[in-house]
Amino acid sequence: MPFKSFLNQAMNPYPKDKKATVLFSLRFLFLILLEGLGVLIWLMLEPSEPQSRFFLLYSLERWGLVLANLGFIFFILFLLWGIKEKTRWFDSCLDHVKKEKYVGILLFFLIALFFLTIGLITSLQGKFPAYYLELRPLLFLAVMSIAQLLFFYLIETRHILAEMIRTYFPVNEEIQIYPINSKRILIILAGISFIYLFFQIQVYLNIREAAHLGDTTSYLEGASFSLNDPAFFRERRPWGIALAYKVLGRSLAAIDFAQVFVSTLAWLSLACFFSRSLREGWAKVVSFLVILGFSFHPVVQVWNHSALSESFTISFTILILAFLIAIMQEWQKGKFIALLFLFVFWMSVHEVNLYIGLLVAIAFLVFGAFKKDSRFLWVFSVLIGIVFVVNYQLSSAYALPRWGLPLAEVVTKRILPNEEFLNFFAEEGMPLNPALMALSGEWANSRNYVVVNNPDLKPFSEWLFADGKRVYTKFLLTHPLYAITAPLEDIEPSLASSFEEMVPKYTPALPNPINEFFYPIRFFWLCFWTSLVIVFFTFTRNFRGNNKTFWVVFIFWLISTPYLYLTWHGDAHSVVRHVVIANIQFHLGIWLVLLINLNGVGKQKKRN
């Protein structure tokens, strides 16, 4: 066959170690050539409008596109000829593009070119649809060619890239794990786990069906859309929780079982992985008792039996903490991949997780900058950034953006009743009228969502969607005293609420004194200030050390503060419920810091 003969003739002059690359290059160029011919046929199949024809059946613009496409085809033919006839030139090109100092630059250029082309297509499609329709064939060819070239280059340089990644992102060769050396300790830990499972099953059998609460309807409605329907990803609720409930058939019984199962798995994983950082057997036993005992408190358990997003949010937060501790103890590719999926889902089940994810990304960037063997965390930072952009765009695509109603609640409950705040918003363009002022101190979703359904409030809702976020952000920045102190007024209910009355059938598995021990409510302030002293002492003790479990736990605890502030300022409705993740992070973080302080990580060993 002529094609096969051409390939053989073109490859013969090249060294044996480059024949495969040359063959790959030729086939790649032939594929691009066929695509170019296909686009040319596409351009020629449909004649231009009669009034715009310049020559034969096509307009001047169409002839320009045809000539541009022909130029591209001749360029590909020139490259094919060059590979066959100018072997020294192509051999030199292969040597250069595979040099380590050029690989990163070329990859960056190709990726940037790909996204620029995608951006051009998006902007033309959205703002200049007529031009987009004209240029669509060539734009399609450009995207396909760049994507295929990028794929081809990644395959050809995979070994160089792998070596570069290993050099720049070295994994931790240290193992910070203390195995269980006593059969007696292993039996005790197994017994604790068995008792934990027994109590979890007992609580589940007493309820068996997740409670249908106020927001449950909207979660189940979101799960009712088809996966082929764009509304599934753009509805009022994040797509992650909608997907989970859809997989579970929107059944309250299935939701209850799944949430209990994932929660049980998460807390057992944390107990197992955290205990590996402790040297002494007795400390491992104490860590199991504390972690699993804490997980039985109503502040954790009630959400497992409620059809809301809190249960999966808590469980995946704990799973992420557990796997981060595990991967810091010993590098394992499987756990790294699992963490990537955990982060994606975690940021897609609860709205505020998007913004907390950005704080986590920054923490990872800083941690990787100071510890070279933790630079792999930067991969999570990039992933979090991508997930944030995608989910934020989805949340804003709904007819009523997900942030719209919570922001309206803030305005009606906190801004309208305060004359100083009201004047600030009015000066920034917020339209005032009697209908809006009548909502002062009320909920924006009252009276059948009056804030979006009342025609008299249309100027306000239009302003809210267009400028509300900008003005509110400016308000917080220009009123730092309010921004800092206002959430502190609710610090006790935010960090000392049990929620056990939310689910009628729920009965705590442990007696009240034990629950009070793990999660102080009556002696909240005493424990609050004592815990801050413990954290400060542990921080000064471990600041210059290499105890990575401590740093993971410390960052986990530290993020509870911005979590609380973001949630409080982001919504005025059901604040205590919405800050429950920060609540759990704060108390659990204190317990984990205390456990590290009691035992800590001792002598480390190297991989064989």
C-alpha positions in Angstrom: 0.0 0.0 0.0 1.3 3.5 -0.8 0.7 4.8 2.8 2.6 1.9 4.3 5.4 2.2 1.7 5.7 6.0 2.5 6.0 5.2 6.2 8.7 2.6 5.7 10.7 4.9 3.4 10.4 7.8 5.8 11.6 5.8 8.8 14.5 4.0 7.2 17.1 6.8 7.5 16.5 7.3 11.3 18.4 5.6 14.1 16.7 2.5 15.6 15.9 4.2 18.9 13.9 7.0 17.1 12.0 4.9 14.6 9.0 4.5 16.9 8.8 8.3 17.5 9.1 9.0 13.8 6.3 6.5 13.0 4.1 8.0 15.7 4.8 11.5 14.3 3.9 10.5 10.8 0.7 8.8 11.8 -0.2 11.9 14.0 0.4 14.2 11.0 -1.7 12.0 8.7 -4.5 12.1 11.2 -4.4 15.9 11.4 -4.2 16.0 7.6 -7.4 14.0 7.3 -9.1 16.2 9.8 -8.0 19.3 7.8 -9.5 17.8 4.6 -12.7 17.0 6.5 -13.0 20.6 7.6 -12.3 21.8 4.1 -15.2 19.6 2.9 -17.3 21.0 5.7 -16.6 24.6 4.5 -17.4 23.8 0.9 -20.6 21.8 1.4 -22.8 24.7 2.4 -22.9 27.6 -0.1 -23.1 31.2 1.2 -26.2 33.3 1.1 -26.9 34.5 -2.5 -26.5 38.2 -1.7 -23.1 37.7 -0.1 -21.5 35.5 -2.8 -18.1 36.8 -4.1 -16.8 34.1 -6.3 -18.6 30.9 -7.4 -21.0 29.9 -4.5 -19.0 31.4 -1.6 -18.6 34.8 0.1 -15.3 36.6 0.5 -15.2 35.6 4.2 -15.8 31.9 3.3 -13.0 32.0 0.7 -10.7 33.5 3.5 -11.5 30.5 5.7 -11.0 28.1 2.8 -7.6 29.6 2.0 -6.6 29.5 5.7 -7.6 25.8 5.9 -5.7 25.1 2.6 -2.6 26.9 4.1 -2.9 24.6 7.2 -3.1 21.5 4.9 -0.1 22.5 2.9 1.8 23.2 6.2 1.1 19.6 7.3 2.1 18.3 3.9 5.4 20.3 4.2 6.0 18.7 7.6 5.5 15.2 6.2 7.9 16.0 3.4 10.4 17.4 5.9 10.3 14.2 8.0 10.9 12.1 4.9 13.5 14.2 3.1 15.2 16.4 5.7 16.0 13.6 8.2 18.9 15.5 9.8 16.6 18.5 10.5 13.8 16.4 12.1 16.4 14.3 14.1 17.7 17.5 15.6 14.2 18.7 16.4 13.5 15.5 18.2 16.6 15.9 20.3 15.7 19.5 21.2 12.0 18.9 22.2 13.0 16.0 24.4 15.6 18.0 26.4 14.6 18.5 30.0 15.0 22.2 29.9 12.6 22.6 27.0 9.9 20.0 28.0 8.3 22.2 30.7 8.3 25.3 28.5 6.7 23.5 25.5 4.1 21.8 27.7 3.2 25.1 29.3 2.9 26.7 25.8 0.7 23.9 24.5 -1.6 23.9 27.6 -1.9 27.7 27.5 -2.6 27.6 23.7 -5.3 24.9 24.3 -7.1 27.0 27.0 -6.7 30.2 25.0 -8.4 28.5 22.1 -11.2 27.1 24.3 -11.6 30.6 25.8 -11.8 32.1 22.3 -14.5 29.7 21.3 -16.5 30.4 24.5 -16.3 34.2 24.1 -17.3 34.0 20.4 -20.1 31.6 21.1 -21.5 33.8 23.9 -20.9 37.3 22.6 -20.5 37.0 18.8 -22.6 34.0 17.8 -22.5 35.0 14.1 -18.7 35.0 13.9 -18.7 31.7 15.9 -20.8 30.0 13.3 -18.6 31.1 10.5 -15.3 30.2 12.3 -16.7 27.0 13.9 -15.0 24.5 11.5 -11.6 26.1 11.8 -11.9 26.5 15.6 -12.9 22.8 15.8 -9.8 21.9 13.8 -7.6 24.1 16.0 -8.8 22.6 19.3 -8.5 19.0 17.9 -5.0 19.6 16.6 -3.7 21.3 19.7 -5.3 18.6 22.0 -3.8 15.8 19.9 -0.4 17.4 19.8 -0.5 17.9 23.5 -1.4 14.2 24.0 1.3 13.1 21.6 3.9 15.2 23.3 2.9 13.9 26.8 3.3 10.3 25.6 6.7 10.9 24.0 8.1 12.8 27.0 6.4 10.6 29.7 9.7 9.3 31.0 11.3 12.7 31.2 8.2 14.1 32.9 8.2 11.3 35.4 11.8 12.0 36.3 11.1 15.8 36.5 8.2 15.1 38.8 10.2 12.8 41.0 12.9 15.5 41.3 10.8 18.5 41.9 8.0 16.7 43.9 9.9 14.2 46.0 7.7 12.1 48.1 8.3 11.6 51.8 10.7 8.8 52.3 10.2 8.9 56.1 7.8 6.5 57.7 6.2 8.0 60.8 4.3 4.9 61.8 4.4 2.9 65.0 2.9 -0.6 64.4 1.1 -2.6 67.1 3.7 -4.8 68.6 1.4 -6.4 71.2 -1.3 -9.0 70.5 -3.1 -7.8 73.7 -3.3 -4.2 72.4 -4.5 -5.5 69.0 -7.3 -7.5 70.7 -8.3 -4.5 72.8 -8.5 -2.2 69.7 -10.5 -4.9 67.8 -12.8 -5.1 70.8 -13.3 -1.3 70.9 -14.1 -1.4 67.2 -16.6 -4.2 67.6 -18.4 -2.4 70.5 -18.4 0.8 68.3 -20.0 -1.2 65.4 -22.6 -2.7 67.8 -23.7 0.7 69.1 -23.8 2.1 65.5 -26.0 -0.7 64.4 -28.2 -0.4 67.5 -28.8 3.4 66.8 -29.5 2.7 63.2 -32.0 -0.1 63.9 -33.9 2.3 66.2 -34.4 4.8 63.4 -33.9 3.2 60.0 -35.1 6.2 58.0 -33.5 9.6 57.7 -35.7 12.4 59.1 -37.4 14.7 56.5 -36.5 18.2 57.7 -37.1 21.7 56.3 -34.5 21.6 53.5 -34.9 18.0 52.7 -37.4 18.7 50.0 -35.0 20.8 48.0 -32.3 18.1 48.2 -34.6 15.4 47.0 -35.9 17.7 44.2 -32.4 18.3 43.0 -31.8 14.5 42.9 -34.9 14.0 40.8 -33.4 15.6 37.6 -31.8 13.4 34.9 -28.1 13.4 34.7 -28.5 14.5 31.1 -30.3 17.6 32.3 -28.0 20.6 32.9 -30.3 21.6 35.7 -29.0 18.6 37.7 -25.7 20.4 38.1 -27.1 23.9 38.3 -29.9 23.4 40.8 -30.3 25.1 44.2 -28.2 22.4 45.9 -24.7 21.3 45.1 -24.5 18.5 42.6 -22.5 16.2 44.9 -25.3 15.7 47.4 -27.9 15.5 44.5 -25.8 12.7 42.9 -25.5 10.8 46.2 -29.2 11.0 46.8 -30.0 10.0 43.2 -27.8 6.9 43.5 -29.7 6.0 46.7 -33.0 6.3 44.8 -34.1 9.3 46.9 -35.2 6.8 49.5 -35.0 8.1 53.1 -34.3 4.5 54.3 -31.4 4.1 51.8 -30.1 7.6 52.7 -30.1 6.7 56.4 -28.2 3.5 55.9 -25.6 5.0 53.5 -24.9 8.0 55.8 -24.4 5.7 58.8 -22.2 3.4 56.8 -20.0 6.2 55.4 -19.8 7.8 58.9 -18.8 4.6 60.5 -16.1 4.0 57.9 -14.8 7.6 58.3 -14.4 7.5 62.0 -12.9 4.0 62.1 -10.4 5.1 59.4 -9.4 8.2 61.5 -9.0 6.1 64.6 -6.8 3.6 62.8 -4.6 6.0 60.9 -4.2 8.5 63.8 -3.3 5.7 66.3 -0.4 4.7 64.0 1.3 8.0 65.0 1.4 7.0 68.6 4.3 5.0 70.0 2.8 3.4 73.1 0.1 0.8 73.1 -1.9 2.5 75.8 -1.9 5.7 73.8 -3.3 3.9 70.8 -6.1 2.5 73.0 -6.8 6.0 74.4 -6.9 7.5 70.9 -9.5 4.8 69.7 -11.6 5.5 72.7 -11.5 9.3 72.3 -12.1 9.4 68.5 -14.8 6.8 68.4 -16.4 8.1 71.6 -16.5 11.6 70.3 -18.2 10.3 67.1 -21.1 9.1 69.2 -22.0 12.5 70.4 -25.3 13.9 69.0 -23.4 16.7 67.3 -22.2 14.0 64.9 -24.8 11.3 65.1 -28.0 13.3 64.4 -26.9 14.3 61.0 -26.5 10.6 60.0 -30.2 10.3 60.4 -31.2 13.5 58.7 -31.7 13.9 54.9 -29.4 16.9 54.7 -25.9 17.6 53.4 -24.3 17.7 56.8 -23.8 14.0 57.3 -21.8 13.5 54.1 -19.9 16.7 54.7 -18.8 15.6 58.2 -18.0 12.1 57.0 -15.9 13.2 54.1 -14.2 15.9 56.2 -13.1 13.1 58.6 -12.1 10.8 55.7 -9.9 13.6 54.2 -8.3 14.2 57.6 -7.7 10.4 58.0 -6.1 10.0 54.6 -4.0 13.1 54.9 -2.6 11.8 58.2 -2.0 8.4 56.5 -0.2 9.9 53.5 2.0 12.0 55.7 2.9 8.9 57.7 3.9 6.9 54.6 3.6 7.9 51.0 1.2 5.6 49.0 0.0 6.3 45.5 -3.4 4.7 46.2 -4.2 7.0 49.1 -3.1 10.0 47.1 -5.5 9.1 44.3 -8.3 8.4 46.9 -7.7 11.9 48.4 -8.1 13.5 45.0 -11.6 12.0 44.7 -12.5 12.8 48.3 -11.6 16.5 47.8 -13.7 16.7 44.6 -16.8 15.2 46.3 -16.3 17.1 49.6 -16.3 20.4 47.7 -19.4 19.4 45.8 -21.8 18.5 48.7 -21.8 21.7 50.7 -21.6 25.3 49.4 -19.2 26.7 52.0 -16.7 23.9 51.4 -15.8 25.6 48.1 -14.4 28.6 50.0 -12.9 26.5 52.8 -11.3 24.5 50.0 -9.4 27.6 48.9 -8.0 28.1 52.4 -6.9 24.4 52.4 -5.2 25.0 49.0 -3.3 28.0 50.4 -2.3 26.0 53.5 -1.0 23.2 51.2 1.0 25.7 49.1 2.6 27.2 52.2 3.3 23.8 53.7 4.9 22.6 50.5 7.0 25.7 50.2 8.6 25.0 53.6 8.8 21.2 53.3 10.1 20.0 50.0 8.9 16.4 50.5 5.4 17.7 50.8 5.2 19.6 47.5 2.9 16.9 46.2 0.2 18.7 48.2 0.4 21.4 45.5 -1.5 18.9 43.2 -4.4 19.2 45.6 -4.1 23.0 45.5 -4.4 23.0 41.7 -7.3 20.5 41.8 -9.1 22.5 44.5 -8.7 25.6 42.3 -10.2 23.8 39.3 -13.1 22.4 41.3 -13.8 25.8 42.8 -14.0 27.5 39.4 -16.3 24.8 38.0 -18.6 24.6 41.0 -18.8 28.3 41.4 -19.9 28.7 37.8 -22.5 26.0 38.3 -23.8 27.7 41.5 -24.2 31.0 39.6 -25.9 29.4 36.6 -29.2 28.7 38.4 -32.0 31.2 37.8 -31.7 32.1 41.5 -27.9 31.7 42.3 -27.3 29.5 45.3 -25.7 32.4 47.1 -28.6 34.8 46.3 -31.1 33.7 49.0 -28.6 33.5 51.9 -27.3 37.0 51.0 -30.9 38.3 50.9 -31.3 36.8 54.5 -28.2 38.7 55.6 -29.7 41.9 54.2 -33.1 41.5 55.7 -32.0 40.3 59.2 -28.7 42.2 59.7 -28.5 45.2 57.4 -32.1 46.6 57.2 -32.6 46.8 61.0 -29.3 48.8 61.5 -29.5 52.4 60.3 -25.7 52.7 59.8 -25.5 49.6 57.8 -28.6 50.5 55.8 -27.1 53.9 54.9 -23.9 52.2 53.6 -25.8 49.8 51.4 -28.1 52.6 50.1 -25.1 54.8 49.2 -23.7 51.8 47.3 -26.8 51.6 45.1 -29.2 49.3 46.9 -32.7 50.4 46.0 -34.9 51.1 49.0 -38.7 51.1 49.0 -41.5 50.3 51.5 -41.8 46.7 50.3 -38.1 46.1 51.2 -38.2 48.0 54.5 -41.3 45.9 55.5 -38.9 42.9 55.5 -36.6 44.4 58.1 -35.8 41.8 60.7 -37.8 39.1 58.8 -36.6 36.1 56.8 -36.2 36.7 53.0 -37.8 33.3 52.3 -40.9 34.1 54.3 -44.3 34.6 52.6 -43.5 32.2 49.8 -40.0 33.6 49.0 -41.3 37.2 48.9 -37.9 38.6 48.1 -37.9 37.0 44.6 -41.7 36.7 44.0 -42.9 40.1 44.9 -42.9 42.5 41.9 -42.3 45.4 44.2 -39.0 43.8 45.2 -37.7 43.2 41.6 -35.4 46.3 41.7 -33.8 44.9 44.9 -33.4 41.3 43.6 -31.8 42.6 40.4 -29.4 44.7 42.4 -28.7 41.7 44.7 -27.7 39.5 41.8 -25.7 42.2 40.0 -23.9 44.0 42.8 -24.9 42.4 46.1 -21.8 40.3 46.6 -19.5 43.2 45.7 -21.2 45.6 48.1 -21.4 43.1 51.0 -17.7 42.2 50.6 -16.8 46.0 50.6 -19.1 46.4 53.7 -17.2 43.7 55.6 -13.8 45.1 54.6 -14.7 48.6 55.7 -16.3 47.4 58.9 -13.6 45.2 60.4 -14.8 45.5 64.0 -18.2 44.2 63.0 -16.7 41.5 60.8 -14.5 40.2 63.6 -16.7 40.6 66.7 -20.3 39.9 65.4 -19.7 36.1 65.0 -18.2 35.9 68.5 -21.5 36.9 70.0 -22.8 33.5 68.9 -19.7 31.6 69.8 -21.3 29.6 72.6 -24.3 28.3 70.7 -22.1 27.8 67.6 -19.6 25.6 69.4 -21.8 24.1 72.2 -25.0 22.7 70.7 -26.0 19.1 70.6 -28.9 19.1 68.1 -30.3 15.8 69.5 -33.9 17.1 69.4 -33.8 17.5 65.6 -34.5 13.8 65.0 -37.5 12.6 67.0 -36.5 8.9 67.1 -32.9 9.6 68.0 -31.6 8.6 71.4 -27.9 9.1 72.3 -25.9 5.9 72.4 -23.8 7.1 75.4 -24.9 8.5 78.7 -25.0 12.3 79.0 -22.0 12.6 81.4 -19.8 10.8 78.8 -21.1 13.0 76.0 -20.4 16.0 78.2 -16.8 14.8 78.7 -16.2 14.5 74.9 -18.1 17.6 74.0 -18.5 20.1 76.8 -21.7 22.1 76.8 -22.3 23.0 80.5 -18.6 23.9 81.1 -18.0 25.3 77.6 -16.1 28.4 78.5 -13.8 26.7 80.9 -12.9 24.1 78.3 -12.7 26.7 75.6 -10.0 28.7 77.2 -8.2 25.6 78.5 -8.2 24.2 75.0 -6.6 27.3 73.6 -3.8 27.0 76.2 -3.3 23.3 75.2 -3.0 24.2 71.5 -0.6 27.0 72.2 1.6 24.8 74.3 1.6 22.0 71.7 2.3 24.4 68.9 5.4 25.8 70.6 6.6 22.2 71.4 6.2 21.0 67.8 6.9 24.1 65.8 10.4 23.2 64.8 9.8 19.4 64.7 9.0 17.1 61.9 5.8 15.6 63.4 3.6 15.8 60.2 0.6 14.4 62.0 0.7 17.4 64.3 0.7 19.8 61.3 -2.2 18.1 59.6 -4.2 18.2 62.9 -3.2 21.7 63.7 -4.3 23.0 60.2 -7.5 21.0 60.5 -8.2 22.7 63.9 -7.1 26.2 62.7 -9.4 26.1 59.6 -12.4 25.8 62.0 -12.1 29.5 62.7 -12.4 30.8 59.1 -15.1 28.1 58.5 -17.1 29.6 61.3 -16.6 33.2 60.1 -17.4 32.4 56.5 -20.6 30.5 57.4 -21.8 33.1 59.9 -21.3 36.0 57.5 -22.6 34.0 54.5 -26.0 33.3 55.9 -28.2 34.6 58.7 -30.6 31.6 58.6 -29.9 28.5 60.8 -26.4 29.7 61.6 -25.9 27.2 64.4 -26.7 24.3 62.1 -24.6 25.6 59.2 -21.5 26.0 61.4 -21.7 22.4 62.7 -18.6 21.4 60.6 -16.6 24.1 62.2 -18.0 23.1 65.6 -16.8 19.5 65.1 -13.5 20.6 63.7 -12.8 22.7 66.7 -13.6 20.1 69.4 -12.1 17.1 67.5 -9.0 19.1 66.7 -8.5 19.9 70.4 -8.8 16.2 71.3 -6.3 15.2 68.6 -3.8 17.9 69.7 -4.2 16.7 73.3 -3.5 13.1 72.2 -0.4 14.1 70.3 0.8 16.1 73.3 0.4 13.1 75.5 2.4 10.8 73.4 3.6 12.3 70.1 5.6 10.8 67.3 8.9 9.4 68.3 11.8 7.9 66.5 11.3 7.5 62.7 12.6 4.9 60.4 13.6 4.8 56.7 12.2 2.8 53.8 14.2 -0.2 52.9 
